[in-house]
Amino acid sequence: MENSVQKELKVSALENGTVIDHIPSTRLFTAIKILKLEKVSNPVYFGTNMNSQKYGSKGIIKISDRFFGREEINKIALVAPTATLIEIKDYKVVSKYTVETPSEVQSFVKCFNPKCITNHQAVPTKFKVFTDDKGFLKLRCHYCEKTTTQENMVFQ
Amino acid sequence: MKNRSLISINDFSKKEYLKILDIAEEFEENPRQKILENHVIATLFFEPSTRTRLSFESAISQLGGKIIGFTDASSSSVSKGETLMDTIKTVANYSDLIVMRHPLDGSARWASEVAGIPIINAGDGANQHPTQCLLDMYSIRKTQGTLENIHIAFVGDLKYGRTVHSLVIALTQFNATFHLVSPEELKLPSVIKKYIKDSGLKYHQYTELESIMDKVDILYMTRIQRERFADPMEYERVKNSYILKNKMLENSKSNMRVLHPLPRVNEIEEAVDQNTKAYYFQQARNGVYVRQALLASILGLK
């Protein structure tokens, strides 16, 4: 009983829209910022520090009447590579997939290097995404060639 | 290479570097050819760098090219608040190629994307200075007869030394063995060491200069700057241990040569200048030939 109630709260409440599930709890607000959800007028629901069988703890976002392009949604892979996306139409799940880490990101992350040209003039940022030896995601600036690590990522 | 920009040492392949070095050799034999007579080259120095600028201007002048430009930002429209993009787009109308030096990292890459004409990066902040790297490679090949399989020691500030980083990366393509001599706080950054490891090559780290003297073909000296040390006592402690003296060269290999990107402060005693193993002033001269080779290749004249 408890399980089905919880499930309903998480997923089925949307008539049309997108559910983003399995966001690491600590990254929920960053994900909201990256997707610029604080600026939309659609109803947005979110929860965090929820129990997850797979990850222990997770965050979830539900947005009514809003669907995302792959490129747009893949931006959150930088902070939430485990996130899954569920698209709902007419109360039914019409598609479900995991975000993919893009190989290049443009214009929405700030370069961590204070001396980078992108932090001084109107130059859109551009990075190559790579994984280091320990499996951590990192960004290499196309301009200054310096590396921005995940914990130093600031989103514009 | 025709019409391409040179921004980072990673932009060109091994084959392309070697081609440039071959052309530089031709210029060393005959540096005064009037092949740039119909060309205008802009040298835009947004921060002063007398040595690099004079080397480029000598290279251009000896080839008969015309030079326009400025020697520091205060004498240009930058001081009125013009953006880099606007300066570059404007100067691109007046010249065939732009040589630029700028205090911000990544500025040269950005310039190359908006200029519409080739850019040669003469230093962008702490990031890249590829012509220095090419002249270092030229000097190594010239003195050792090859770039392959050399043992090279880098001495001094390996943490902040941009020339050191670029040369290490370039030499990973030539099966070099690296001997890294520095104080603890100025060791080569791990991101650069990763290039060595990823190429399957070896590096050894030392804190004593004398420990490598009989092992290497090239001794690449750099300046240690006081301002790099958080603790001034630490600077006082190490500053004298990285000064090269004639006596230290006694046990070095006969083919060994001493390089230094210059300017030198006190890290090589002046008496060493007379030693046949001192090569740093010829190294600076080689910079002119390498820059001539680059200009000629990019403008499609060689």
Interface residues (C-beta under 8 A of the other chain):
Chain A: C111 N113 K115 C116 I117 T118 H120 Q121 A122 V123 D133 C141 H142 Y143 C144 E145 K146 T147
Chain B: S8 T83 L84 M85 P103 L104 D105 G106 S107 R109 W110 D124 G125 A126 N127 Q128 V191 K194
